[in-house]
Amino acid sequence: MVKSILRDVIDVRRVQMRDTKSYCGILLDDNNRKPLCRLRFNREQNYLGLFDEEKNEETVPIEDIEDIYKYADRIIAMVEVYDS
């Protein structure tokens, strides 16, 4: 889903996923210093972790996986921060 959001912005081959115990990280250029978002689906309530320019994470609850599209502008903004 994140790749489809970024399809018109960058080459989606640059978007990689790394799974950890507590979250699934979506990274730019497979670099853990360039997080785009984090997915937390291990509990009753699912969360999407979004980052700002200082890489501070904000977690927002999501009801459905499709809710990620509501935050497309924030994910795109992170790519622009890293590529500037």
Biopython code that builds the backbone (N, CA, C, O; Angstrom):
import numpy as np
from Bio.PDB.StructureBuilder import StructureBuilder

atoms = [
    (1, "MET", "N", (0.811, -1.181, 0.000)),
    (1, "MET", "CA", (0.000, 0.000, 0.000)),
    (1, "MET", "C", (0.866, 1.261, 0.000)),
    (1, "MET", "O", (0.565, 2.222, -0.708)),
    (2, "VAL", "N", (1.935, 1.257, 0.789)),
    (2, "VAL", "CA", (2.832, 2.411, 0.821)),
    (2, "VAL", "C", (3.492, 2.593, -0.544)),
    (2, "VAL", "O", (3.669, 3.720, -1.006)),
    (3, "LYS", "N", (3.850, 1.500, -1.180)),
    (3, "LYS", "CA", (4.441, 1.599, -2.520)),
    (3, "LYS", "C", (3.459, 2.213, -3.502)),
    (3, "LYS", "O", (3.861, 3.008, -4.352)),
    (4, "SER", "N", (2.191, 1.868, -3.407)),
    (4, "SER", "CA", (1.223, 2.442, -4.336)),
    (4, "SER", "C", (1.037, 3.938, -4.065)),
    (4, "SER", "O", (0.790, 4.702, -4.998)),
    (5, "ILE", "N", (1.150, 4.361, -2.824)),
    (5, "ILE", "CA", (1.075, 5.783, -2.493)),
    (5, "ILE", "C", (2.244, 6.537, -3.120)),
    (5, "ILE", "O", (2.083, 7.658, -3.603)),
    (6, "LEU", "N", (3.419, 5.914, -3.107)),
    (6, "LEU", "CA", (4.637, 6.588, -3.565)),
    (6, "LEU", "C", (4.948, 6.372, -5.041)),
    (6, "LEU", "O", (5.920, 6.931, -5.551)),
    (7, "ARG", "N", (4.159, 5.589, -5.724)),
    (7, "ARG", "CA", (4.424, 5.219, -7.109)),
    (7, "ARG", "C", (4.677, 6.407, -8.029)),
    (7, "ARG", "O", (5.532, 6.322, -8.910)),
    (8, "ASP", "N", (3.965, 7.499, -7.848)),
    (8, "ASP", "CA", (4.126, 8.668, -8.721)),
    (8, "ASP", "C", (5.218, 9.618, -8.237)),
    (8, "ASP", "O", (5.525, 10.601, -8.911)),
    (9, "VAL", "N", (5.806, 9.333, -7.074)),
    (9, "VAL", "CA", (6.777, 10.242, -6.477)),
    (9, "VAL", "C", (8.211, 9.754, -6.677)),
    (9, "VAL", "O", (9.098, 10.538, -7.015)),
    (10, "ILE", "N", (8.434, 8.453, -6.464)),
    (10, "ILE", "CA", (9.779, 7.873, -6.564)),
    (10, "ILE", "C", (9.700, 6.484, -7.202)),
    (10, "ILE", "O", (8.615, 5.944, -7.413)),
    (11, "ASP", "N", (10.852, 5.928, -7.499)),
    (11, "ASP", "CA", (10.946, 4.545, -7.955)),
    (11, "ASP", "C", (10.631, 3.656, -6.750)),
    (11, "ASP", "O", (11.356, 3.686, -5.756)),
    (12, "VAL", "N", (9.570, 2.877, -6.830)),
    (12, "VAL", "CA", (9.123, 2.098, -5.672)),
    (12, "VAL", "C", (10.110, 1.008, -5.256)),
    (12, "VAL", "O", (9.976, 0.440, -4.172)),
    (13, "ARG", "N", (11.088, 0.713, -6.089)),
    (13, "ARG", "CA", (12.116, -0.245, -5.680)),
    (13, "ARG", "C", (12.966, 0.305, -4.535)),
    (13, "ARG", "O", (13.694, -0.442, -3.882)),
    (14, "ARG", "N", (12.871, 1.606, -4.298)),
    (14, "ARG", "CA", (13.598, 2.220, -3.184)),
    (14, "ARG", "C", (12.901, 1.985, -1.842)),
    (14, "ARG", "O", (13.507, 2.198, -0.792)),
    (15, "VAL", "N", (11.658, 1.556, -1.859)),
    (15, "VAL", "CA", (10.871, 1.351, -0.642)),
    (15, "VAL", "C", (11.022, -0.098, -0.200)),
    (15, "VAL", "O", (10.730, -1.025, -0.954)),
    (16, "GLN", "N", (11.483, -0.277, 1.033)),
    (16, "GLN", "CA", (11.726, -1.612, 1.574)),
    (16, "GLN", "C", (11.009, -1.782, 2.911)),
    (16, "GLN", "O", (10.695, -0.810, 3.598)),
    (17, "MET", "N", (10.762, -3.033, 3.257)),
    (17, "MET", "CA", (10.121, -3.359, 4.518)),
    (17, "MET", "C", (11.088, -4.151, 5.389)),
    (17, "MET", "O", (11.778, -5.049, 4.907)),
    (18, "ARG", "N", (11.134, -3.812, 6.674)),
    (18, "ARG", "CA", (11.893, -4.590, 7.647)),
    (18, "ARG", "C", (10.963, -4.905, 8.806)),
    (18, "ARG", "O", (10.370, -4.011, 9.409)),
    (19, "ASP", "N", (10.849, -6.175, 9.101)),
    (19, "ASP", "CA", (9.975, -6.619, 10.177)),
    (19, "ASP", "C", (10.789, -6.783, 11.453)),
    (19, "ASP", "O", (11.861, -7.387, 11.436)),
    (20, "THR", "N", (10.284, -6.247, 12.557)),
    (20, "THR", "CA", (10.904, -6.423, 13.869)),
    (20, "THR", "C", (9.867, -7.060, 14.789)),
    (20, "THR", "O", (8.749, -7.357, 14.366)),
    (21, "LYS", "N", (10.240, -7.266, 16.038)),
    (21, "LYS", "CA", (9.291, -7.866, 16.977)),
    (21, "LYS", "C", (8.072, -6.990, 17.231)),
    (21, "LYS", "O", (6.954, -7.492, 17.342)),
    (22, "SER", "N", (8.287, -5.683, 17.323)),
    (22, "SER", "CA", (7.190, -4.812, 17.739)),
    (22, "SER", "C", (6.522, -4.038, 16.607)),
    (22, "SER", "O", (5.433, -3.498, 16.805)),
    (23, "TYR", "N", (7.138, -3.966, 15.430)),
    (23, "TYR", "CA", (6.537, -3.232, 14.325)),
    (23, "TYR", "C", (7.138, -3.682, 13.001)),
    (23, "TYR", "O", (8.151, -4.380, 12.960)),
    (24, "CYS", "N", (6.496, -3.270, 11.935)),
    (24, "CYS", "CA", (6.992, -3.487, 10.588)),
    (24, "CYS", "C", (7.413, -2.115, 10.062)),
    (24, "CYS", "O", (6.574, -1.229, 9.895)),
    (25, "GLY", "N", (8.684, -1.942, 9.806)),
    (25, "GLY", "CA", (9.194, -0.652, 9.358)),
    (25, "GLY", "C", (9.223, -0.558, 7.842)),
    (25, "GLY", "O", (9.680, -1.475, 7.160)),
    (26, "ILE", "N", (8.733, 0.553, 7.324)),
    (26, "ILE", "CA", (8.794, 0.833, 5.894)),
    (26, "ILE", "C", (9.866, 1.904, 5.718)),
    (26, "ILE", "O", (9.742, 3.013, 6.236)),
    (27, "LEU", "N", (10.926, 1.554, 4.975)),
    (27, "LEU", "CA", (12.114, 2.401, 4.875)),
    (27, "LEU", "C", (12.379, 2.843, 3.449)),
    (27, "LEU", "O", (11.994, 2.173, 2.491)),
    (28, "LEU", "N", (13.041, 3.978, 3.324)),
    (28, "LEU", "CA", (13.508, 4.453, 2.031)),
    (28, "LEU", "C", (14.942, 3.980, 1.857)),
    (28, "LEU", "O", (15.759, 4.137, 2.765)),
    (29, "ASP", "N", (15.253, 3.414, 0.723)),
    (29, "ASP", "CA", (16.596, 2.924, 0.382)),
    (29, "ASP", "C", (17.114, 1.866, 1.358)),
    (29, "ASP", "O", (18.325, 1.729, 1.537)),
    (30, "ASP", "N", (16.208, 1.120, 1.989)),
    (30, "ASP", "CA", (16.563, 0.075, 2.963)),
    (30, "ASP", "C", (17.501, 0.612, 4.033)),
    (30, "ASP", "O", (18.405, -0.090, 4.487)),
    (31, "ASN", "N", (17.282, 1.861, 4.436)),
    (31, "ASN", "CA", (18.128, 2.548, 5.401)),
    (31, "ASN", "C", (17.299, 2.842, 6.643)),
    (31, "ASN", "O", (16.312, 3.574, 6.570)),
    (32, "ASN", "N", (17.695, 2.271, 7.796)),
    (32, "ASN", "CA", (16.904, 2.476, 9.010)),
    (32, "ASN", "C", (16.965, 3.917, 9.518)),
    (32, "ASN", "O", (16.271, 4.258, 10.476)),
    (33, "ARG", "N", (17.774, 4.757, 8.899)),
    (33, "ARG", "CA", (17.790, 6.178, 9.231)),
    (33, "ARG", "C", (16.829, 6.978, 8.352)),
    (33, "ARG", "O", (16.738, 8.199, 8.473)),
    (34, "LYS", "N", (16.117, 6.281, 7.470)),
    (34, "LYS", "CA", (15.136, 6.919, 6.590)),
    (34, "LYS", "C", (13.778, 6.220, 6.698)),
    (34, "LYS", "O", (13.267, 5.684, 5.715)),
    (35, "PRO", "N", (13.198, 6.234, 7.912)),
    (35, "PRO", "CA", (11.883, 5.585, 8.048)),
    (35, "PRO", "C", (10.778, 6.406, 7.396)),
    (35, "PRO", "O", (10.734, 7.628, 7.540)),
    (36, "LEU", "N", (9.897, 5.735, 6.688)),
    (36, "LEU", "CA", (8.737, 6.398, 6.090)),
    (36, "LEU", "C", (7.521, 6.260, 6.995)),
    (36, "LEU", "O", (6.781, 7.222, 7.203)),
    (37, "CYS", "N", (7.320, 5.066, 7.529)),
    (37, "CYS", "CA", (6.238, 4.826, 8.476)),
    (37, "CYS", "C", (6.487, 3.479, 9.154)),
    (37, "CYS", "O", (7.362, 2.714, 8.750)),
    (38, "ARG", "N", (5.709, 3.215, 10.179)),
    (38, "ARG", "CA", (5.765, 1.930, 10.879)),
    (38, "ARG", "C", (4.354, 1.392, 11.032)),
    (38, "ARG", "O", (3.408, 2.140, 11.279)),
    (39, "LEU", "N", (4.232, 0.101, 10.882)),
    (39, "LEU", "CA", (2.936, -0.568, 11.010)),
    (39, "LEU", "C", (2.969, -1.439, 12.257)),
    (39, "LEU", "O", (3.867, -2.263, 12.427)),
    (40, "ARG", "N", (1.990, -1.251, 13.119)),
    (40, "ARG", "CA", (1.886, -2.056, 14.339)),
    (40, "ARG", "C", (0.532, -2.765, 14.320)),
    (40, "ARG", "O", (-0.512, -2.165, 14.575)),
    (41, "PHE", "N", (0.586, -4.052, 14.012)),
    (41, "PHE", "CA", (-0.637, -4.838, 13.884)),
    (41, "PHE", "C", (-0.664, -6.010, 14.871)),
    (41, "PHE", "O", (-1.398, -6.975, 14.656)),
    (42, "ASN", "N", (0.115, -5.940, 15.938)),
    (42, "ASN", "CA", (0.238, -7.061, 16.878)),
    (42, "ASN", "C", (-0.751, -7.009, 18.030)),
    (42, "ASN", "O", (-0.740, -7.906, 18.874)),
    (43, "ARG", "N", (-1.590, -6.012, 18.098)),
    (43, "ARG", "CA", (-2.534, -5.867, 19.199)),
    (43, "ARG", "C", (-3.960, -5.795, 18.663)),
    (43, "ARG", "O", (-4.194, -5.858, 17.456)),
    (44, "GLU", "N", (-4.899, -5.661, 19.584)),
    (44, "GLU", "CA", (-6.297, -5.508, 19.155)),
    (44, "GLU", "C", (-6.473, -4.263, 18.302)),
    (44, "GLU", "O", (-7.141, -4.294, 17.269)),
    (45, "GLN", "N", (-5.866, -3.163, 18.745)),
    (45, "GLN", "CA", (-5.919, -1.902, 17.998)),
    (45, "GLN", "C", (-4.690, -1.810, 17.100)),
    (45, "GLN", "O", (-3.565, -1.971, 17.574)),
    (46, "ASN", "N", (-4.890, -1.558, 15.827)),
    (46, "ASN", "CA", (-3.779, -1.386, 14.888)),
    (46, "ASN", "C", (-3.359, 0.082, 14.858)),
    (46, "ASN", "O", (-4.181, 0.986, 15.010)),
    (47, "TYR", "N", (-2.054, 0.295, 14.657)),
    (47, "TYR", "CA", (-1.509, 1.650, 14.638)),
    (47, "TYR", "C", (-0.611, 1.848, 13.428)),
    (47, "TYR", "O", (0.024, 0.918, 12.931)),
    (48, "LEU", "N", (-0.582, 3.095, 12.974)),
    (48, "LEU", "CA", (0.333, 3.532, 11.938)),
    (48, "LEU", "C", (1.245, 4.569, 12.572)),
    (48, "LEU", "O", (0.769, 5.548, 13.147)),
    (49, "GLY", "N", (2.550, 4.360, 12.471)),
    (49, "GLY", "CA", (3.510, 5.328, 12.988)),
    (49, "GLY", "C", (3.965, 6.236, 11.862)),
    (49, "GLY", "O", (4.444, 5.769, 10.830)),
    (50, "LEU", "N", (3.811, 7.541, 12.066)),
    (50, "LEU", "CA", (4.187, 8.536, 11.065)),
    (50, "LEU", "C", (5.286, 9.433, 11.635)),
    (50, "LEU", "O", (5.343, 9.667, 12.843)),
    (51, "PHE", "N", (6.142, 9.924, 10.773)),
    (51, "PHE", "CA", (7.290, 10.711, 11.214)),
    (51, "PHE", "C", (7.184, 12.148, 10.732)),
    (51, "PHE", "O", (6.564, 12.443, 9.710)),
    (52, "ASP", "N", (7.825, 13.053, 11.520)),
    (52, "ASP", "CA", (7.942, 14.441, 11.085)),
    (52, "ASP", "C", (9.384, 14.685, 10.629)),
    (52, "ASP", "O", (10.189, 13.755, 10.576)),
    (53, "GLU", "N", (9.699, 15.918, 10.308)),
    (53, "GLU", "CA", (11.018, 16.242, 9.761)),
    (53, "GLU", "C", (12.162, 15.933, 10.719)),
    (53, "GLU", "O", (13.280, 15.666, 10.278)),
    (54, "GLU", "N", (11.896, 15.967, 12.040)),
    (54, "GLU", "CA", (12.929, 15.635, 13.031)),
    (54, "GLU", "C", (12.927, 14.156, 13.391)),
    (54, "GLU", "O", (13.607, 13.737, 14.328)),
    (55, "LYS", "N", (12.167, 13.375, 12.651)),
    (55, "LYS", "CA", (12.029, 11.925, 12.838)),
    (55, "LYS", "C", (11.352, 11.554, 14.164)),
    (55, "LYS", "O", (11.576, 10.472, 14.705)),
    (56, "ASN", "N", (10.529, 12.460, 14.672)),
    (56, "ASN", "CA", (9.700, 12.134, 15.825)),
    (56, "ASN", "C", (8.508, 11.340, 15.314)),
    (56, "ASN", "O", (7.876, 11.701, 14.321)),
    (57, "GLU", "N", (8.217, 10.260, 16.011)),
    (57, "GLU", "CA", (7.127, 9.390, 15.569)),
    (57, "GLU", "C", (5.822, 9.727, 16.276)),
    (57, "GLU", "O", (5.786, 9.923, 17.491)),
    (58, "GLU", "N", (4.765, 9.789, 15.500)),
    (58, "GLU", "CA", (3.412, 9.935, 16.024)),
    (58, "GLU", "C", (2.651, 8.673, 15.628)),
    (58, "GLU", "O", (2.605, 8.320, 14.449)),
    (59, "THR", "N", (2.057, 7.997, 16.599)),
    (59, "THR", "CA", (1.273, 6.809, 16.269)),
    (59, "THR", "C", (-0.201, 7.189, 16.228)),
    (59, "THR", "O", (-0.725, 7.843, 17.130)),
    (60, "VAL", "N", (-0.845, 6.761, 15.163)),
    (60, "VAL", "CA", (-2.273, 7.030, 14.998)),
    (60, "VAL", "C", (-3.006, 5.698, 14.872)),
    (60, "VAL", "O", (-2.556, 4.805, 14.153)),
    (61, "PRO", "N", (-4.130, 5.563, 15.568)),
    (61, "PRO", "CA", (-4.900, 4.319, 15.452)),
    (61, "PRO", "C", (-5.571, 4.235, 14.091)),
    (61, "PRO", "O", (-6.059, 5.234, 13.561)),
    (62, "ILE", "N", (-5.588, 3.039, 13.536)),
    (62, "ILE", "CA", (-6.303, 2.808, 12.282)),
    (62, "ILE", "C", (-7.234, 1.618, 12.476)),
    (62, "ILE", "O", (-6.892, 0.643, 13.145)),
    (63, "GLU", "N", (-8.390, 1.715, 11.891)),
    (63, "GLU", "CA", (-9.386, 0.649, 11.997)),
    (63, "GLU", "C", (-9.199, -0.398, 10.913)),
    (63, "GLU", "O", (-9.436, -1.586, 11.136)),
    (64, "ASP", "N", (-8.774, 0.047, 9.744)),
    (64, "ASP", "CA", (-8.667, -0.816, 8.582)),
    (64, "ASP", "C", (-7.376, -0.487, 7.853)),
    (64, "ASP", "O", (-6.913, 0.653, 7.894)),
    (65, "ILE", "N", (-6.803, -1.452, 7.199)),
    (65, "ILE", "CA", (-5.560, -1.236, 6.460)),
    (65, "ILE", "C", (-5.701, -0.126, 5.424)),
    (65, "ILE", "O", (-4.730, 0.571, 5.127)),
    (66, "GLU", "N", (-6.892, 0.042, 4.875)),
    (66, "GLU", "CA", (-7.146, 1.089, 3.885)),
    (66, "GLU", "C", (-6.976, 2.492, 4.474)),
    (66, "GLU", "O", (-6.798, 3.456, 3.730)),
    (67, "ASP", "N", (-7.029, 2.614, 5.800)),
    (67, "ASP", "CA", (-6.864, 3.920, 6.446)),
    (67, "ASP", "C", (-5.483, 4.518, 6.191)),
    (67, "ASP", "O", (-5.293, 5.720, 6.373)),
    (68, "ILE", "N", (-4.531, 3.713, 5.777)),
    (68, "ILE", "CA", (-3.185, 4.218, 5.477)),
    (68, "ILE", "C", (-3.259, 5.280, 4.382)),
    (68, "ILE", "O", (-2.481, 6.233, 4.397)),
    (69, "TYR", "N", (-4.166, 5.130, 3.450)),
    (69, "TYR", "CA", (-4.306, 6.114, 2.367)),
    (69, "TYR", "C", (-4.673, 7.507, 2.884)),
    (69, "TYR", "O", (-4.373, 8.503, 2.225)),
    (70, "LYS", "N", (-5.312, 7.592, 4.045)),
    (70, "LYS", "CA", (-5.665, 8.895, 4.618)),
    (70, "LYS", "C", (-4.417, 9.701, 4.983)),
    (70, "LYS", "O", (-4.471, 10.926, 5.094)),
    (71, "TYR", "N", (-3.306, 9.009, 5.168)),
    (71, "TYR", "CA", (-2.065, 9.657, 5.601)),
    (71, "TYR", "C", (-1.020, 9.699, 4.484)),
    (71, "TYR", "O", (0.171, 9.866, 4.747)),
    (72, "ALA", "N", (-1.468, 9.550, 3.254)),
    (72, "ALA", "CA", (-0.560, 9.527, 2.103)),
    (72, "ALA", "C", (0.297, 10.787, 2.033)),
    (72, "ALA", "O", (1.486, 10.709, 1.724)),
    (73, "ASP", "N", (-0.292, 11.941, 2.316)),
    (73, "ASP", "CA", (0.461, 13.185, 2.222)),
    (73, "ASP", "C", (1.626, 13.228, 3.205)),
    (73, "ASP", "O", (2.672, 13.797, 2.893)),
    (74, "ARG", "N", (1.463, 12.641, 4.381)),
    (74, "ARG", "CA", (2.547, 12.623, 5.373)),
    (74, "ARG", "C", (3.659, 11.660, 4.959)),
    (74, "ARG", "O", (4.836, 11.929, 5.200)),
    (75, "ILE", "N", (3.293, 10.552, 4.344)),
    (75, "ILE", "CA", (4.302, 9.599, 3.873)),
    (75, "ILE", "C", (5.083, 10.212, 2.714)),
    (75, "ILE", "O", (6.307, 10.092, 2.658)),
    (76, "ILE", "N", (4.391, 10.860, 1.802)),
    (76, "ILE", "CA", (5.050, 11.528, 0.682)),
    (76, "ILE", "C", (5.968, 12.644, 1.188)),
    (76, "ILE", "O", (7.058, 12.840, 0.653)),
    (77, "ALA", "N", (5.534, 13.363, 2.202)),
    (77, "ALA", "CA", (6.350, 14.446, 2.757)),
    (77, "ALA", "C", (7.677, 13.933, 3.296)),
    (77, "ALA", "O", (8.692, 14.622, 3.193)),
    (78, "MET", "N", (7.684, 12.737, 3.868)),
    (78, "MET", "CA", (8.945, 12.186, 4.385)),
    (78, "MET", "C", (9.907, 11.868, 3.263)),
    (78, "MET", "O", (11.109, 12.084, 3.414)),
    (79, "VAL", "N", (9.421, 11.363, 2.142)),
    (79, "VAL", "CA", (10.294, 11.115, 0.996)),
    (79, "VAL", "C", (10.910, 12.422, 0.542)),
    (79, "VAL", "O", (12.101, 12.481, 0.238)),
    (80, "GLU", "N", (10.109, 13.464, 0.496)),
    (80, "GLU", "CA", (10.616, 14.772, 0.080)),
    (80, "GLU", "C", (11.669, 15.307, 1.042)),
    (80, "GLU", "O", (12.619, 15.961, 0.612)),
    (81, "VAL", "N", (11.515, 15.041, 2.335)),
    (81, "VAL", "CA", (12.522, 15.458, 3.318)),
    (81, "VAL", "C", (13.841, 14.740, 3.054)),
    (81, "VAL", "O", (14.897, 15.371, 3.048)),
    (82, "TYR", "N", (13.791, 13.445, 2.840)),
    (82, "TYR", "CA", (15.012, 12.669, 2.626)),
    (82, "TYR", "C", (15.669, 12.977, 1.290)),
    (82, "TYR", "O", (16.895, 12.931, 1.188)),
    (83, "ASP", "N", (14.895, 13.286, 0.276)),
    (83, "ASP", "CA", (15.450, 13.529, -1.049)),
    (83, "ASP", "C", (15.813, 14.994, -1.310)),
    (83, "ASP", "O", (16.263, 15.332, -2.404)),
    (84, "SER", "N", (15.622, 15.859, -0.321)),
    (84, "SER", "CA", (15.958, 17.276, -0.539)),
    (84, "SER", "C", (17.408, 17.578, -0.195)),
    (84, "SER", "O", (17.848, 18.720, -0.323)),
]
sb = StructureBuilder()
sb.init_structure("model")
sb.init_model(0)
sb.init_chain("A")
sb.init_seg("    ")
for serial, (resi, resn, name, xyz) in enumerate(atoms, 1):
    if name == "N":
        sb.init_residue(resn, " ", resi, " ")
    sb.init_atom(name, np.array(xyz, "f"), 0.0, 1.0, " ", f" {name:<3s}", serial, name[0])
structure = sb.get_structure()
